[in-house]
Amino acid sequence: MTWRFIGLVGALALALSSVAAGMQDRVKVGISGGDGELIWGKVKEIARRQGLEVDLVVFNDYLLPNAALDGGDLDANAFQHRPFLDNQVKTRGYKIVAIADTIVEPIGLYSLKVKKPGDLKAGAMVGIPNDPSNGGRGLLLLQQQGLIELRPGVGILPSVRDVVKNPKKLEFRELDAAQLPRALPDLDAAIVNTNYALQAQLQPGRDAIAIESRTNNPYGNVIAVRAADKDKPVFKKLVSAYQNDEMRQFILQRFGGAILPVF
């Protein structure tokens, strides 16, 4: 009877240990909709083969995922580039850090009214994202196209206040990044992040009238976690499920160069 009891206790302990291990090898990751769901669906498949369950939470804006991560509702997120994360940490005090590079999505200028940037008329209304990092990114693209000139030394976070030359007297309408594709009919042109462009059936290589350089691009996306958790073994598994040749080939083939791996 005693041995039977001991055997039952041992079996129960083993079962509880397996449950605990399963709980440790599960992470909840916040992502953007559209291409983020496609990419992370593949990551989830690879992670499962490696013994890691990835639960995905889809967001349709750029502000909630960091708040959810910082507040403990997520274990990680993967939707933002480094300048955006740095700005969020600085302005909101989040204890969040990047643990891995993922992709770069060159931002583009789109228009339903003109075929090239130089065709924009005087006083044209141009939409740009209303967050500092993506808005600044858009202004830098407009400067590269010769439409405006920014204050020297402004770095990668310029605002409309840093525009020192505007020969066409362009007007800037700052909107939530997710709204810009829908606002295109009411604008002369708009800066649109690639994930939102793809959701709106816009193809960067075909539809953008100007696009960021794909090389030496400082706006690479990252996987982010709470600083206190960055050394947890489970995140090494998560990064391994993303940064591998299978994922690299998937991204290159699925998006045809609109999205590029940076690992």
N, C-alpha and C positions, 0 to 999 in steps of 0.2 A: 504493500500500500504506500509505504514511504517512497519507494523508488518511482512508483507511478506518479505520485504527487510531484516529486522532483522533476520527472520528465515533463509533466504538464507545465510546471513553472518555467522550465527551460524553453519549451515550445512557445509559451506566451512571451517570454523575454525576446526570443528570436523574432517573433511576429512584430512586437513593438519596435524592435531595432530596425526592422525593414521599413516600417511605416515612417519612423523618424528619418531614415536615410532618404526615403522618397520625398519627405517634406523638405529636406535640405537641398534636394536636387530639382527644385521647382522654382522658377522665377517669373515674376509678373513684369512685363515690359510695355511701356507706353510708346506708341508709334503714331505716325501720321497716316491718314487714309490714302487710298490710291496706290501709288508705287510702293509706299512703305508696307502696305499689306502684302503685296506680291513678293517683295524681297524678304520680309520676315516670315512669310509662310514657308519659304524655302529654308530659312535659318531654323525654323521650328522643326522641320522635317529632319535636318541634319542633326540638330541637338538631341532629338528623340533617339536617334541611332546611337548617340554617345551617352545615353542615360540621363539626359536632362529634359525635363518638361518645361516648355516656355508658354506661358499664358499671355496673350496679346490684348492690350487695351488700346482702342483706336480713338485718337483725338482729331478734331477738325479745326484746331487753332494752335497758335504757337505759345500761349501763355499757361494753359492749364497743365501740360505735362511736367514742367519743372515744379510747379506748386504741389502737384500730386506726389512727385518723387520726394521732395523735401519734407512733405507731411507724412510720409510713410505709407501712402496708398499704392505705391509702385516700388519695385526693387531696382528698376533701371528704366531709362528711356533712351530712345534713339530716333531723333527727329530734327536735330539742330546742328548748325555748324559752330565751330569754336568761337568766333566773335560774338555770336548770339549768346552762347553759354557764358562767356566772360562778362558780357554786359548784364545778364540776368543775375549773376553772382554779385557783381559790383553794386547794382542798384537795389536788389531785393534781399541781399544777405544770405542767399542759399548756400548751404554747405554741400555743394555738389561738385564732382570732378569728372573729367573725361578719362576713360580707361582704354579706349581703343578708337582708331580711325575706321571709317566705313566707306562712304561714297562722297563724291562731289557732284552737285547738280548745278551746272552753269546757269545763272539767271539770265533771262532774256527780256527784250523790249518787243512788245507785240502791238499790232494796230490792225483795225478793220478798215482804216481809211487811207493809209499811205503804204507804199511798198518799201520805202527806205527812210532812215532817220532824217536825212537832209530834206525830205519832202514835207516835213511838218511845217505848217504855216505859222506866221507870227501870232502869238497869243494862244497857241495850241494848249489844250489841257492834257497834262500827263499825270497818270496815276502812279504813285509809288507806295510801297508798304509803309505802314505807320509805326513800325518798331525801328529803333535806332540802327540796328545792325543791317537789316535788309533794306531799309530806306537809304542808308548810306551806301550800301552796295549798289543800289539802283542809280544813285547820283554819280557814282564813280563810272558806271557804264555809260551814262549820258555824257560825261566828260570825255571818255575815250572816243565817243562818236563825234566830238567837236561841237556838241549842242550847248554846253555850258562850260564854265571854268570855275573850279573850286579854290578856296583860299589855300595858298601853299602850306605844306606841312600838316594838312588836316588829318592825315592817316586814313584808316579804313572805316571810321565812324562819322563821316560828315553829315550835316543836316542841311536843310534848305537855307538856313541862315549863313552857311558857308559858301553859298553861290555868289561869286564876285563878278562874274560876267555871264550875261544871259541875252545874247544878241537877238534871239527870236522872241524874247519876253515870254518864255514858256510859263504857264501857270501850273503849279503842282497841287494835286489833290491827294492827300495822305489818307489811305484806307487800310483796313485790316487786310493782310496779305491774301487771305482766303476769298475775299470779296472781289479782288481785282479782275479775275477772268469774267465774272458776271457783269462788271461795270464797263467792260470794253466798248459796248455799243454807245455808251454815253461819254466816252473819252476819245481823244485823238490818238492816244497811245498809252500803254501801261507797262510798268515793270512787273513781271510775274515770276514767282518762284517756280522751278521746274515741276515740283510735285503737284502744285495747283494747276499748272498748265496742262499736265498730262491728264489730270482728272477732268479738265474741261475739253478734252480731245484736241488740244493744241500740241503739235509736234515741234519741239525746239528747232530741229534742223530744217524743217519745212516752213514753219509759220513765223518764227521770230524774225524781226527785221534787223535785230542786232543781238549779239549774244556774248557773254563773258568768254575770256580765254579759258581753255580747258587745261592749260599747263601753268604751273606755278600759281595755282589758284589757292588763296588763303582760306577759302570758305568750305573746307572739308568737314563733313558731318562726323559725329562721334557717338559712341555709346557712353552714357553718363550714369553715375551711381552716387549715392551719398558718400561723402568723404570717409566716414567712419567704417564703411563697408568695402572699400575699394580692394582690400587684400583677401577677401573671402574666396575660397577655392571655387565656389560655384560660378563666380564671374570669369574665372579662367576658362571654364567649360563654355560659357556663353560666348566669349571672344573667339575661342577655338571653332565654335560652330559657325561663326561669321567669317573669320579671316582664314579662308582656305581656297584652294584652286577651284573646287566645285562651285563655290559662291562667286568667285571672280568670273568664271565662264558664264554662269547664269546671268549675272548683271550685264556683261558685255553683249550677250546674245539677245537677251530679252528687251533691252532698251536701245539697242542700236547706236550707242554713243551719247544719248541724251543724259544718261547717268553713268558715271565711271567709278570703278573701285579705286580706293586710295590706300590699299594695304598690300 
